[in-house]
Amino acid sequence: QVQLVESGGGLVQAGGSLRLSCAGSGRTFSTYAVGWFRQAPGKEREFVAAINWDVAITVYADSVKGRFTVSRDNAERTVYLQMNSLKPEDTALYYCASDGVRLRPDLRVGANDYVYWGQGTQVTVSS
C-alpha cells in the first residue's frame, strides 16, 4: 500500500514558477514509477509528466515539455515537479500517482496504469 500527499500548489502570476512535492509512504514507494496528472474545471484529467522508479526515464506531455521537470529523491520518498514559465492554461488541480507494478521497466502515460493517487494540490496561474 502506498499513500501519497501533494503539496506546493498556490497562486502565481504568468511566467512564474512553482515546485510541487509528492511525499510517499510505504517501504516500496521507491520501486514504483510516479506520474503527475492535472485536471482543470470542466476538463478531463490529463497526463503531465512521469518518472520511473530508478530515475532513468522521464516523459512529459508536449504542453509542458521544456517548462516542467520531474525528479525524485528515493531516500526522501519524494517526487518533485518543478514548473517554470507557467501559463494561465496550466491552472488545474495537480495529482501525483504511483504505478501499480513494481520495478516496471517502462513508463506509462495513461491514468489507468496508476493505482495509488494523492488528493491533489491546486495550481492557479493568473494572467
C-alpha positions in Angstrom: 0.0 0.0 0.0 1.3 3.4 -1.0 -0.1 6.7 0.3 0.7 10.0 -1.5 0.4 13.6 -0.3 0.9 16.5 -2.7 2.0 20.0 -1.6 3.4 23.2 -3.1 0.4 24.5 -5.1 -0.7 28.1 -4.9 -1.4 31.2 -6.9 1.3 32.6 -9.2 1.4 35.1 -12.0 2.0 34.0 -15.5 5.7 33.5 -16.1 6.3 32.5 -12.5 7.4 29.2 -11.0 6.2 26.6 -8.5 7.6 23.4 -7.2 5.2 20.6 -6.3 6.1 17.8 -4.0 4.6 14.3 -3.7 5.5 12.6 -0.5 5.1 8.8 -0.5 4.7 6.4 2.4 5.4 2.7 2.4 8.8 1.0 2.1 8.1 0.0 -1.5 7.5 3.5 -2.8 10.9 3.8 -4.4 10.1 0.7 -6.6 7.2 2.4 -8.4 7.1 4.9 -11.2 5.3 8.1 -10.3 3.2 10.3 -12.6 1.8 13.8 -12.4 -1.6 14.5 -13.8 -3.8 17.5 -13.7 -7.5 18.3 -14.1 -8.9 21.7 -14.9 -12.6 22.5 -14.3 -14.8 21.0 -16.9 -12.0 19.1 -18.5 -10.7 15.5 -18.3 -7.7 14.5 -16.2 -4.6 14.7 -18.4 -1.1 13.4 -18.1 1.7 15.9 -17.3 4.9 14.0 -16.5 6.3 10.8 -15.1 9.5 9.4 -13.8 10.4 5.7 -13.4 11.5 4.0 -10.2 15.2 4.3 -10.7 15.2 7.9 -12.1 16.5 6.6 -15.5 13.5 7.6 -17.6 11.2 10.7 -17.7 8.4 11.6 -20.0 6.5 14.8 -20.5 3.3 15.9 -22.2 4.0 18.1 -25.2 2.2 21.0 -23.5 4.8 21.2 -20.6 7.9 19.9 -22.3 10.8 22.4 -21.8 9.0 24.1 -18.9 8.4 21.4 -16.3 10.9 19.0 -14.8 10.1 15.9 -12.8 12.6 14.5 -10.4 12.6 12.2 -7.4 14.6 11.5 -4.2 14.0 7.9 -3.2 15.9 8.3 0.1 13.3 11.0 1.0 10.4 9.2 -0.7 9.5 12.3 -2.5 8.9 13.2 -6.2 9.0 16.8 -7.4 7.5 18.7 -10.3 9.4 21.9 -11.0 7.1 24.2 -13.1 8.6 27.2 -14.8 7.2 29.7 -17.2 3.7 29.0 -16.0 0.8 29.9 -18.2 -2.8 30.5 -17.3 -3.7 27.3 -19.1 -1.6 25.4 -16.5 -4.3 26.2 -13.9 -5.6 22.9 -12.6 -5.7 20.5 -9.7 -2.5 18.6 -9.8 -2.3 15.0 -8.7 0.6 12.6 -8.2 0.0 8.9 -8.6 2.0 5.7 -8.2 2.2 3.0 -10.7 0.7 -0.4 -9.8 3.7 -2.5 -11.0 6.9 -2.6 -9.1 10.1 -2.1 -11.0 8.3 -1.6 -14.3 11.0 -1.1 -17.0 9.0 1.5 -19.0 6.8 4.4 -18.3 3.1 4.7 -18.8 1.1 7.9 -19.5 -2.4 6.6 -19.0 -4.2 7.2 -15.7 -5.5 3.7 -15.6 -1.9 2.4 -15.1 -1.6 4.3 -11.9 -3.1 2.8 -8.8 -2.4 5.0 -5.8 -3.4 8.7 -6.0 -3.0 11.7 -3.8 -5.7 14.2 -3.0 -4.3 16.9 -5.3 -2.9 20.4 -4.9 -4.4 23.4 -6.6 -2.3 25.5 -9.0 -3.7 28.8 -10.2 -1.9 30.9 -12.7 -3.1 34.5 -13.2 -2.6 36.4 -16.4 
